[in-house]
Amino acid sequence: MTNTIGVYGAGAWGSALALTAARAGAEVILCGRDAGEADRLNATRRSAHLPDAVFPSAITAHFDPASLAGVELVLLAVPAQSCRLAAATLAEVVGSETAIVSCAKGIEQATGARPSVAIGAALPGRRVAVLSGPGFADDVARGLPTAVTIAAEDAALADAICRRLAGPTFRPYAATDIAGVEMGGALKNVLAIAAGIVAGRALGASAQAAVITRGFVEMRRLAAAFGAEAETLMGLSGFGDLVLTCSSTQSRNYSFGLGIGRGEPPASFGKLAEGAATVGIAVQKAADFSVEVPIMAAVAEVLAGRLSVDDAVDRLMARPLKRENII
């Protein structure tokens, strides 16, 4: 691979990953949708998405996807629901030797596909990897210590990408369980909304612990139905990411749930909460697989307006008594 890394998607997460790649010694092409924003970043070395970060000269912002032509490693940092379309755009400019790293956390609503599957359909024959784990864009941009998982079916590819991105404060771990890494990232967003609802409703720390613990059981069960390995869900991209996003208002999903718990209308939330886009299809797939996900199902009904928060709590507490099963 050459020493140039492309990042397609110049939001907060894509911009933070661009900074990470630059710190690792790469020249970075950061391609976004806003020509004016690209011009401003090149002129001022600042981004509206990460106002406190200073972007080094190793990062060049672009608007035209053609800027990524010839780049052998591209980090695709767009929302899960946009992965297929973004990959189709890249199909016109990147070659067959290009490795694509999905950095999205979600499940495609229309098809129930994981992001890497949607990307692979739009970019047949390309090597696809995934990056996920407990990391907030602001923390990564500031150079605070962060560890993530990078998975690819080809172990050598995962190792190579880890070497390209590793730096003094960014530690990637290689894996081959793409399904496990992606499902952990997708489902923890749904559970972060649940945790936020509990906090917003002031239901207490005991309820918070119960939601996170039993939600993790649901996450492992549903991920397994998608082909994930149990050990992966115990790692950074599963349990680690769940702990992070269920405990901080830096998490958009947790903050989204917090507002719901306080009685605020969803339309008042300005930032993207990928869990809100994922929960419906996650519950549908759980039904297809005959997997019980009562907490996720309650979140889906609350967000759809079919169930109040108080009624959701009553329903969960009234479930039949059973022996605890952590798998």
N, C-alpha and C positions, 0 to 999 in steps of 0.2 A: 504494500500500500504506500501511496505517496504521503507526504506530510501535510496534506490539506484535508480538512474535514468540513463537510457541508452540514448546515443546520437548516432544515426547512420548517419554518414556523418561528416567528420572531416575537412571540409573546413572552411572558415572564419566564416560563420554564425553558423555552428554546433559547432565550437570551442568556439565562443562567448556565445552560449547557455549553453555549458558545464560549462563555468566560472560562468554564472548566477546561474545555479543549485547548483554549489559548494558554492557560496556565500549564497544561501538559506539554506545551512546546509546539503545537500545531498552528498553521495558518488556517483561519476560519472564514468561510463564506456563510454569512447569516442572511437567509432569504426569507422575506416576509411579504405581506400583501399590500402594505402601505408604502408607496413610493416616497411620500413626504417624510415619513418616519425614518426610512432608510437614509435619506439625505441628511436628516437632522443628526442621526447617530454618527454618520461619517464626518460631519462638520463639527459636532460638539463633543463626541465621544460619550454621549449620554443617551439613555432610552427612557421613554415615558413609562415603560413597564417596570423598570428597576431604577428609579430616580437616584438612588444613592450610589449606584455602581458607575465606575469609570471604565470604559471599554478601551483596551489597548489597541495599538495600531495593527496588531496581528489579526484583528477582526474587521472584516469589510462587509458592510450591509448592502444588500441588493433587493430589488423588487422583481426582477425577471427570473423565473425558474431556470432559464437557459444558463444562468451564471453557475449552475451546479454541473454543467456538462463536463465530463472527464474526471469528476471527483469520485474516488473509489469507496468512500465511506460517508453516508448521509444519515444524520439523526433526524428522524421525522417527529417533530415536536408539535403536533396539532391534536385537537380533541379527538376522542375515539370515534365520534360520529362523523368526523371529517377525514378519517384515515384513507378510506377507499378512494375518495375524490382526489385527495392530495397525491396518493400513489399513482393514480391515473395521469395526473399532470406530470409527475416525474418520469413516467414511462416514455414521454416524448423527448427527454433530455439525457437521462442517465443510461449508461451502457450495461451490458450483461455482467460485467465484472464488478459492478457497484454493489456493495453491501448496504442494506437499509436497516436502520435500528429504530423500531417503534418505541416511542417514549410516552404513549398514551395509556390511560387507565380507564377502561370501560368495556362495554359489550355493545356491538352494533345493534341498534334498535330494530332495524328492518329485517335482519337476518339471524340474529343471535350469534354472529361470528365474533371471535376474538379479533383484536386489531391486526395481529400478524397474519391471520387467515384472510382478512379483507385486503390487506396490503399484498399478500401473495397472489390473490386472484387478479389484482390490477397490474401486478408486476411479475408475470409468470417467468420462472427460470432464475429470478434474482435470489440472492442469499438474504434472508430476513432474520434479524435478531431482535431482542426486546430488552429494554432497560426499565427497571422499576425498583422501588424501595422507598425507605423513609427519608425523604428530602424535600424541604420547602425551597421554593425558588429563591427567596430572599436570603436564606441561610447559605445556599450553594453559591449565590452571587457574591456574598460577603467573604467567601472562602472559609466558612466554618466547617469543622470536621463532619463529613458525611460518608456513609457507606451504602452502596446500592448493589443490586444483582443485575448482571447482564447474561442473558441466556440465548443460546442458539443450538439448533440440532447438531451442528458441527462444533464439537468441543474446541477445536483449534481456532475456529472463527471467534467464539466467545472469548477465548484467551487473548487473541490478537486485539480485539476491540478493548478489552480491559487494559491491556498495555498502552493503547493509544490514549486512553482517557485518564489513567491513573495519575495522581499528583500528590503534593504534600498534604492536602486536606480532602482529597476525593479518592475513596478506596472502593473500586468495583470488585465484586466477587463473581467468578464465572460459573455458569450452570448450563445444563442441557434441557431442563424441564421448562420449555416455553409456556406450556399450558398452566403450570403451577405459578410461574412468575406473573403471567398476565391475569389470571383469575384472582390472585391475592390482591393485585393492584386495583382491579375492578370492584370487587366485592367489599373491600375495606371502605370504599367511598360510601356505599350504601349504609354500612354500619356506623360510619362517622356521622351521618345524618341522624340515625337513631340515637347515638350518644348525645348529639347536640340537642335533640328534642327533649331528652331526659334532663339535661342541664337547664335548658330554657324553661322547662316546666317546674324547675326546682324540686325534683323528685328525690334528690339526695345522692350521696356518694355510693351508698349500697346499691341503689338501682343502677347507677352508672356502671359499677363493677359487674353486675349481673348481665346487663345488656352487652357489654364488651365480651365477657366470657362465653355466654351462650351464643352470641353473634359469631364468635370465632368458630364454634362448633358448626354452625350453619355454613360458614364460609368454607370450612374444610370439606364438609359433605358435598356441597355443590361443586366445588373445585374438582373433587375426585371424580364426579360424574362427567366433567369435561376432560378427564384424563390426567389430572394433576397428580403428582406424587405427594404423599402426606408430609414428607420431610421438608419439601419446599415451602409449604404453608407455615412451617415452624420457623422459617428464616426471615431474612430482611424484607423480602417482598411480600410476605404474608403477615405474620405476627408483628414484626418490627414496624411495618407501615401502619398496621391497625392501631398499635399503641400510639404512634405519633399523631395520626389524624383524629383519633378519638379524644385527644387531650389538649388541643390547642386551637385558639381562634385564628391562628395562621392558616388553618385548614379551611378551605372554602366550603367543603361539605359539612364540617362540624358547625361552622358559622351559619350555614343555611339551615341546618336543623335547629340551632339555637334560636333563630328567628321564628321558626315554625312553633317551637315550644312556647315562645313568648306571645304567640297569637298574631304575629305579623304576616301579612299576605306574601306569598312567594314572589309575586311580581315586584316587590319592593327590594329584592336582592339583586345587586348589580353584577356580581361576579359569577362566572360559570361554576356550577356545582355538578361535576360529571356523574355523581351518584344519583342525581335526580333523573338523568337521562338513562341510567343503567338499571334502576330498580325494577321497572316494569318488565323488561325483557328477562332480567335475572329470575324474577318470580315465575314468569311463564316457562322458562327453561327448567326451573326446579320442578314444576308440575309435570313437564314432559318426562323428566327423569325420575319422577316419584320420590323426590327429596323434600323433606319437611323444612321449611324456612319461615317459621312464624314471625320472627322479628322483621325480616325483610318484607314479608307480606303485609305486615302492619304498616310499615313505612310507605309501601306502595299505595295502600288504601288511604292513608292520611294525606299523602301528596295529591291523590286524585280527588280528594274532597268527599270520599265515601265513608270516612270514619274520623271521629274527633280524636284528639290525643288522649283525652281521658277514657274514652271508650276503648281505644287501642290498649291502654294499660290494663283496664279491667279484663279485656279478652285474654291478654297474655297471662295475667295472674290466675285466670279461671281455667287454664288448660289442665287436662287430667294429670294427676300426680304420677310420676314415673321415676325409675332409677336413673341416676345421672350417667350419661354416656358421652364421652368426650370425642368420639369419632363418628 
